[in-house]
Amino acid sequence: MDSLVDKIAVVTGASSGIGRSYARALADADANVVLVGRNAERLESVAAGLPTETLTLAGDVASAEFDHDVIAATIERFGRIDILLSNAGLYVPGDFAEADLGAVRELLSVNVFGAMAIVREALPHMLAAGSGDILMTSSVSGHQAIHWEPVYSASKHAIQSFTHGVRRQLVGTGVRLGEIAPGVVLNELWGIDEEADDSTPRLEDATGIRSDDVAEAVLFMLTRPRHVNIRDLVILPTSQQI
């Protein structure tokens, strides 16, 4: 196993859901965490419960300038970046014929451009170090087109293609790139307050998983020996049919 002790990890979308669980899991593994999200107060709340050193940065990953500043602040504070979890994302379901194009543009700006831009800012530092891990949060809807969320599904298909293409560019550099693709995760996206443990019935019938389940899978990916790169990991509730 590759130890995460004293690693420097940047997590986008860290104020809730999967990103919050990523931050907690990394800190519990003794990594230092840079928490990135839109809501400064919520980021500080998450950071306050972590046992390792943290840095919180509030802003919109759809802004290339903000992404640059996130990585620059990380390097200034910690001297390096070892792990990037490009996780921030928006969700728009529904029939495309009735879609709000403003919401579509915003989703694509965050889920595609923002997800890629933060990677672009981090990569030169990892390449110079000859090591690093980048994991993208995708979705099972990035592996197959899901008709009730076509815009979201399209954005995650883009992440799949990006991950596969850039990983091949990184062969031989020591930098690993992969993605995790969850199914139904019982968090704010589905109107469930994980902190209040509202998810128990869905866990009992295996129609949903927890954000913590996704974070545990990511820790597995990050701690593989350096000669192992898990490119794709799909994690589904046992009773989910897709």
N, C-alpha and C positions, 0 to 999 in steps of 0.2 A: 504493500500500500504506500501511496505517496502522501506524506504528512501535510496537513494544512496549517500546522503551528506557525504563527507569525507571518503567514501569507497575507498579502494585501489584495482585498477583493472589492470590486465595484459592482454594486447591484442597482440596476435601474428598476423603477416601479416598486420601490422598497417600502412604501408606506402602508401597503395592505396586501391581502391575498398571498399569492405565491411568492412575490418578492419579499414580503415581510418574513415568510417562513424561510426563504433562502438566507436572509440576513441572520436570523436566529440560529439556523443550522451551522452556518459558517463560523459565527462567533462561538458557539458551543464547541466547535472543533478547533478553537484557539486561533482563528484567523481574525485580522483586523478588517473592519468593514466600512466602506464608503457607501452611504445610503443616498440614493438619488430618486427624486420624485417631485411632483408638482406642489404638494402641500407641506410646507415647512413644519407646521405644528405636529402633523401626524408623523413625519420623519423623526422629529425629536422625541416623540413618544416611544417609537420603536427603539431608537438608539439608547434611550434611558434604561431599557431593560437588558441591554447586551453586556456581557462580561469583559469584552475586549475593547481596544481603542477604536473609536468611530469618528467619522466625519460626515455631516449631513449637508447636502447641496440641493436646494430647491430650484426647479426650473422645468422647462419643456424640452424633452429630448428631440422633438421635431425641429429644434433650432440648432443649426450646425455650430453656431458660436457658443451656445451653452455646452454642447458636447465637448468642444475643444476645452472650455474652461473646466469641465469636470475632470478630464484627464490631467490637465495642467495642475489643478489644485491637488489631485491625488499624488502626483509626482513631487510637488513642492512639500506636501505634508509627510509623505512616507518614503520618498526616494525611488519608488518603483511601482509597478502594477503587475500582479501575478495572475489574477483571475478577473474576468469580466463576465457577468451574467446579464446579457442583454434581454431584459424581461418586460420592460414597459410596453403596455398595449391597451388599445381601446376595443370595444365590442359593439358592432351594429348588426342586429339580426333583421329578418323580415324580407318581404318581397321587394325585389329590386325596382319594379315598376313604380313603387311608392317611396323609394329611398330619398332621403334628404341629401342632396349632393354636397352640401356643406359638411355634413357629418361623414360622408364618404371620403371627402378630401382630407378631413382631419384624421380619420382612422388610418388612411394610407400614409399620411405624413408621419404619424407616430409609429405604426406597426411595421412599416417598410423603411422609409427614409431614416427615421430616428433610430431604429434598430441597427441599420447599417452604418450610420454616421458615427455612432459611439464606438463601433468596432474599428472604423477607419482611423479614429483618433488614438485608440489604444495600440493598434498593431505595430506601429514603428518602434514603440518602446519595448514590446515583447520580442520583436525581431532582433533588436539590438542586444537584448539580454540572452537570446537563443533559447528562450523558454516562455511558457505562458499557457493559460487555458481560457478559451472563449466558449461559452455555451449560450445558445439562443433558445428562448422559450417559444416553441412553435405550438402546434396543436394537432390532434388527430385529423382535424379538418384541413391541415396542410398536406396530409397523405391521401385524402380522398375529398372530392367536392361534396359539400353538405348543402343541400338545397335551401334550408331555412336560414342560412347565414352566408350567402354567396360572397359578400364583400369581405367579411372576416376570413372566410375560407381562402379567397384569392390572396389576401395579404399573407397568410401562412404558407401558401404554396410558394410565394416569392421567397420567404425565409428558407424553405427547403432548398430551392434552387441556389440561393446565395450560399448557404452552408456547404452544399456539396461542391460548388464551383471553387469557392475560396479555400476550402480545405485542401483541394488538390494543388492550389498555388503555394500552400504552406508546407507541402511535403519536403522534408529535409531541413526545416528551419528550427525544429524543436517546439514549435507552437502548435497546440492541438485546438481543433474547432469541431464542435458538434452541436446537436440540438436535442431537446426533450419535447415530446409531443403528448401532452395530457389529453384525456377525455374530459368527462364532466368532473369539475373540481368544485367542491361545495364551499364557496366563498362569496364575497360581495357580488361577483359577476352574476350569480344565480340568486341574489337576494338573501343570502344566508350570512348571519353574523357568526363567524368562526369563534370569535372571542367569547360568545355566549353559548357555544356548543349547541347550536341549532341543528347540526347536521346528523345527529345520532340515528334517526329513522332511516335516512338514506344510506348510511354506512351499514346498518343492520341488514338491509335488503340488497346491498352491494350495487346500488345504482349511482353511487358517487364516491369520490375519493377526497381526501383532505389535502390542503396545500402542503401540510407537513409531509405527506406521502411523496409528493413531487420533490420536495426538498431533500428527502432521504435518498431518492433516486439520483439526484444531482450530486450529492456527496459521494455516492458510489462511483459516478462517472469521473469526478475530480480526483479521486484517490486511487485510481488504477495506476499501475506502474507506467513509467513514462513511455514505454514501448507500445502501450495500448491506447488507442483512440476510439472511443465509442461515438460513432458519427451520428446515429439515430437511436433514440430510445422512446418507444411508444408505451405509455402507462395509462391503463384504462380501468374503470370499475369492472369487477368481475361480471356483472350483469348488464353492462352496456353492449348493445347489439352492433354498434358500428366501430 
